[in-house]
Amino acid sequence: MGIQDIIEGKKQWRAHVARVKALPPDYQIVYKEMQRYLFKVGPVDLHDGPLLPGIVDFFEEGVAAGKGVLQLIGNDVAAFCDELIKDTPTYADAYQESISAKPGTDKK
């Protein structure tokens, strides 16, 4: 990864954060909770994948339609996030595999 890649990544992240800050306050709160949850148990490719920008797109569409954030995702943020990542390998999955592996085996 070169310096240009790092600079471009930072530009993209700052643009993403600006889009989140443009959302109504209730959407921002729920987005931050989703982000916190996904960073803890989320997919291994979360940082460079389309999931977070896709959530912002979904929220922007909800705002444009005049819907509240809970109308879009329901009352359980974790359940909504789990549904989003159900077919994706997560850090939690990798951890479970590592602790259930037999000692002395090199499982990659």
N, C-alpha and C positions, 0 to 999 in steps of 0.2 A: 504494500500500500504506500503510494507516494504522497508527497505533500499536497499535490493538487487534489488527490482523492479525499484527503482529510478536509481541505478547504471546501470542496464541493459538498461533502457530507455535512459540514457545519452550516453551510448556506441552506441546504435542504431542511435541516432540522430547525433552523431559525424561522424559515418560511412556514413550516408545519406548526410551530409554537404560535406564530402570529395568527394562523387560521384558528387555532384553538382559542386564543384570547379574543377573537372576534365573535365567538359564540356567546349566547346569553349566559348569565351566571349559573343557572341550574344545569345547563349542558356542560359548562366547564367543570363543575363539581363532579358530575357523573363521569366525564371523560377522565379526570384525574384519578378517580377511584378505579376505573377500568385499567388505566395505565399502570397504577400501582399493583393491581392484582396480576396483570399480564406480565409485568416485569418480575414478579415473584415466581409465578408458576407457568408462565406463558411459553410460547413456541421458541425453539432454539434460534430461529431466524427472525425474531421479532424486530431487531434493530434495523435490518436492511430489507425487510419484507413489506408487503403491501397492507398489512393488517391495520396499523395505526392510521395511515392516511385514509384508508377505506372507512374507518370509523368516523373520521372527521367529515368525509364526504356524506356519509349516511346522516350524521347530525345536521349538516348544512341543509340537506334536503328536508329533514324534519322541521327545521326552523322556517324554511321557505314555505312549507305546507301549513305552518301555524300550529304544529303539534308540540305538546310538552314532551320532555325527554322520557318520562316514565311511560308515556303512551307508546313510545317507540320500542323501549327495551323491557318494560315490565318493572316490577318492584325488586327483583333479585339481580343485582349487577353481576355477581359471581356466576350465577346460572347462565346469564346471557353470554358472558365471556367464555365459559366452558363450552357452550354450544358453538361459538365461533371457532374454537381451537380443537374441537373434538377429534378431528382426523389428522392432527399435526403432532409430531413428536415434541414433547415439552421438556423443560428442565426437570420437572417433577418425575417424568417418566425415566429420564436418564439417571436420576438419583436412585429411583427404585431399582433399576436394573443393576446399578453399581453395588448396592447393598445386598441384593439377592444373588449376585454372582458367587460361585464357589471360590473359596480362597485358593490362590495359586494359579487361577486361570486368567488369561489376558483377553478380556472380552472387549472388542472395539466395535 
